[in-house]
Amino acid sequence: MLRLSNVRKIFNAGRPNEWVALDGVNLVIEPGKITALTGPSGSGKTTLLTLMGCMARPTSGRIWLDGQEMTSLPERFLTQIRRESFGFIFQQCNLIKGLTTLDNVMLPAYPTGEPFKSLRQRALQLLDLFSLTPKANAKVEWLSGGEAQRTAIARSLINDPRVIIADEPTAHLDTHLSNEFMEIVQQLNREGRTIILASHDPLVHQAEWISAVVMMRDGRVEEAG
């Protein structure tokens, strides 16, 4: 379970361009559920995702993951939690051009020190899961939009995370690919993973399989349920 208590995030504090991205957020993310964050641009969705995923620290307030308070942990421990507990799917796939599909999937696991042979085998299993085996040795710039998205999802699973965080994952996908992505999300959830999505897309946040919707505006939670 993720729990946030009075979380604030301020950028450029004390300067003329000070910006309050999050302003006193209190929120509970239930484990094993699919939670969608929605709201207008600038409402704080992406900032909230980065804090929950240990990619940044709040200016004030506290965040707990399964009862462990994370906001005061040294960076090396946050890095370990981020690597072991979270998988990230970004609005842009953020695949590294010049590398193969297989290399991109393996990349987040290199710091773990796992033997290359077993890591490669697990990555190949993920590619097979998403029907990408024929593209394993293809450079990622040769992939179609759907193939790139599935590669990004496979990459997010390489460290077997408990929580998947996705930021506007359907923003650059057509309706067919969006539906394909949502089928994958439901399968990941059936496997017991917690899914947190930020999306403007009604196809996502109004889907019947969403467990909870968090409405945000001006850095605050307007409604959660």
Secondary structure as the mmCIF struct_conf table of DSSP 4:
data_model
#
loop_
_struct_conf.conf_type_id
_struct_conf.id
_struct_conf.beg_label_comp_id
_struct_conf.beg_label_asym_id
_struct_conf.beg_label_seq_id
_struct_conf.end_label_comp_id
_struct_conf.end_label_asym_id
_struct_conf.end_label_seq_id
STRN STRN1 LEU A 2 PHE A 11
BEND BEND1 ASN A 12 ASN A 12
TURN_TY1_P TURN_TY1_P1 ALA A 13 GLY A 14
BEND BEND2 ARG A 15 ARG A 15
TURN_TY1_P TURN_TY1_P2 PRO A 16 ASN A 17
STRN STRN2 TRP A 19 ILE A 29
TURN_TY1_P TURN_TY1_P3 PRO A 31 GLY A 32
STRN STRN3 ILE A 34 THR A 38
BEND BEND3 PRO A 40 PRO A 40
TURN_TY1_P TURN_TY1_P4 SER A 41 GLY A 42
BEND BEND4 SER A 43 GLY A 44
HELX_RH_AL_P HELX_RH_AL_P1 LYS A 45 MET A 52
TURN_TY1_P TURN_TY1_P5 GLY A 53 CYS A 54
BEND BEND5 MET A 55 ALA A 56
BEND BEND6 THR A 59 THR A 59
STRN STRN4 SER A 60 LEU A 65
TURN_TY1_P TURN_TY1_P6 ASP A 66 GLY A 67
STRN STRN5 GLN A 68 GLU A 69
TURN_TY1_P TURN_TY1_P7 THR A 71 SER A 72
BEND BEND7 LEU A 73 LEU A 73
HELX_RH_AL_P HELX_RH_AL_P2 GLU A 75 SER A 85
STRN STRN6 PHE A 86 ILE A 89
BEND BEND8 GLN A 91 GLN A 92
TURN_TY1_P TURN_TY1_P8 LYS A 97 GLY A 98
BEND BEND9 LEU A 99 LEU A 99
STRN STRN7 THR A 100 THR A 100
HELX_RH_AL_P HELX_RH_AL_P3 THR A 101 MET A 106
HELX_RH_3T_P HELX_RH_3T_P1 LEU A 107 THR A 112
TURN_TY1_P TURN_TY1_P9 GLY A 113 GLY A 113
HELX_RH_AL_P HELX_RH_AL_P4 PHE A 116 LEU A 129
TURN_TY1_P TURN_TY1_P10 PHE A 130 SER A 131
HELX_RH_3T_P HELX_RH_3T_P2 THR A 133 LYS A 135
TURN_TY1_P TURN_TY1_P11 ALA A 136 ASN A 137
BEND BEND10 ALA A 138 ALA A 138
STRN STRN8 LYS A 139 LYS A 139
HELX_RH_3T_P HELX_RH_3T_P3 VAL A 140 TRP A 142
BEND BEND11 LEU A 143 LEU A 143
HELX_RH_AL_P HELX_RH_AL_P5 GLY A 145 LEU A 157
TURN_TY1_P TURN_TY1_P12 ILE A 158 ASN A 159
BEND BEND12 ARG A 162 ARG A 162
STRN STRN9 VAL A 163 ASP A 167
BEND BEND13 GLU A 168 GLU A 168
TURN_TY1_P TURN_TY1_P13 PRO A 169 HIS A 172
HELX_RH_AL_P HELX_RH_AL_P6 THR A 175 ARG A 190
TURN_TY1_P TURN_TY1_P14 GLU A 191 GLY A 192
STRN STRN10 THR A 194 ALA A 198
HELX_RH_AL_P HELX_RH_AL_P7 PRO A 202 HIS A 205
TURN_TY1_P TURN_TY1_P15 GLN A 206 GLN A 206
TURN_TY1_P TURN_TY1_P16 GLU A 208 TRP A 209
BEND BEND14 SER A 211 SER A 211
STRN STRN11 ALA A 212 ARG A 217
TURN_TY1_P TURN_TY1_P17 ASP A 218 GLY A 219
STRN STRN12 ARG A 220 ALA A 224
#
